[in-house]
Amino acid sequence: MSIFSRRIIWAMVAVAFLGFLDAVFLTIEHYTNNIPPCFALTGCEQVTTSVYATVAGIPVALAGAAYYFLILVVGLLYLDLRNAKLLTAMSYLPIVGLLASIYFVSLQLFVIKALCLYCVVSAMTSTTLFILGLIVLQLRKKEVSHE
């Protein structure tokens, strides 16, 4: 694996860590019955207290935290073990995050009609992970074809 590929994977780990922190913060706010402060956007209260903020009583943010944590762990395991299956998993997992982000941003824009700053940050980290995952897949494809 090239130094460029390792940097991309470290970038994915870093972005996943940021997404994890964001989602954990929202999860803590949910369980402590606090409304997260909104700085640039004013819809945090509407979004985080909407019926769409939980599924079966579990906050959506907790699922987000688990998603980001999974990518973080898989990335770190790959960097340690260099197992190609881990790299493949890490590259395809962000598809789930991107689809979830599209769904939740659409809910915010068209149903709730409010945007939560932290949810937008999550959507941005999911999108970034998706793009980085595509780059890793392309690099992997080139490396395999040169072997």
N, C-alpha and C positions, 0 to 999 in steps of 0.2 A: 504494500500500500504506500502510495506516495505521501510526501509531507503535506501536500495540498489536501489530499483525502482525509488525513488525520485532523487537519485544521477544520475541515467541514464537520467532521464528527464531533470535535470539541465544541464547535459552534452550536451544533444540535443539542449537546448536553447543556450548554450554558442557557440556550433559549428555553429548553425544557425546565431547567431550574427556575428561571424567571416565571414561566407559566405556573409551575408548582407553587411558588411563593404567592402569586396572585390568587390562585384557586384556594390555597389554604387560608389566606386572609379572609376571603369571602365565606368560606366554610365556618371559620371561627366567628365571624360576624353573625352568621345565621344562627349558630347554636347559642350565642350569647344575646340573641334578640337585639342586636345593634344594627343600625342603618349605616353602611359605610359612607364616609364623607366623599362627596363628589366635588371635584375641583373644576375641571374643564367642561363637564357635562352635568346636567341637572336631573337626570332620570334614574339615579341609583335606587332611590326609595321605591319608585314605581316598579322597576324591574326586579329588584331583590325581594319584594313582598308580593309579587304577582303569583298566580297559580302555576305559572310555568317555571318558577324557581325551584320547585321540588317535584320529584316523581316518587310516588308511593311513600311520601314523607321524608325522603332522602334528598338533601340539597343537590342540585345539579353541580354546584361548585365542588362537592366532594367527589363526584365522578370525574370532574376535570382534574382534580388533584391526583387522583389515581392514574388517570391517563398520562399526565405529565411525569409522574413518578415512574411509571413503567418505561417511558422513553428514556428518562434519565438513567435508570438502572440498566436497561438493555445497552445503552450507549457506553456506560462505564464498563460493563461486562465485556462488550466487544473490544474496547481499548485494552483491556487486560488479557483476554483470551484469544482474540483475533479469529473468532469463529464466524464463518461466512453467513451462517443461518441467523446469527444475532444481527449482523449488518443488514441482511435482507428484512428482518422483522422491524428493525429500527427505521428503515427506509419506507416501509409500507404502512406502519402505524399512523403516521400523520394524515393519511387519507381519511381515517375515522375522525380525527380532530377537525380537519377542514370541513367535512360534511356537517359535523355537529355545529361548528361555528357559523356556517351558512344558515343552518336552521335557526339557531338562536338569535343571530343578528336580524334575520328576517322577522322573527317574532317581535323583537324589540321595535323594529322600524314600522311594521305593518299591523301588528295586533296591539301591542302595548303602547306603541307610539311614544316611546322614551328610550334613551340610550344610557346604559350604565358604563361608566369609564372603565371599570375593572373587567367587564365583559368584552369591551372593545379591545382592551389589552390582551385578553385571552384569545380573541379572534385573530389579532395580529401575530401573537406567538404561534398559534396553530398554523396560520398561513405561512409564516416563516419556516416552521418545521417542515411543512409540505414541500416548499420550494427547495430547502436543503436536502430533503429526502430524495427528490427528483435528481438533484445534482449528484448525490451519492450513487444512485442507481445508474446514472449515465457514466460516471467514472468507473464503477464496477464493471459495466458492460464493456468499456474500452479495455480495462485491465484483463478481463477474461478473454477477449478477442485477440490480445497480444500474447497470450500464454501459449 
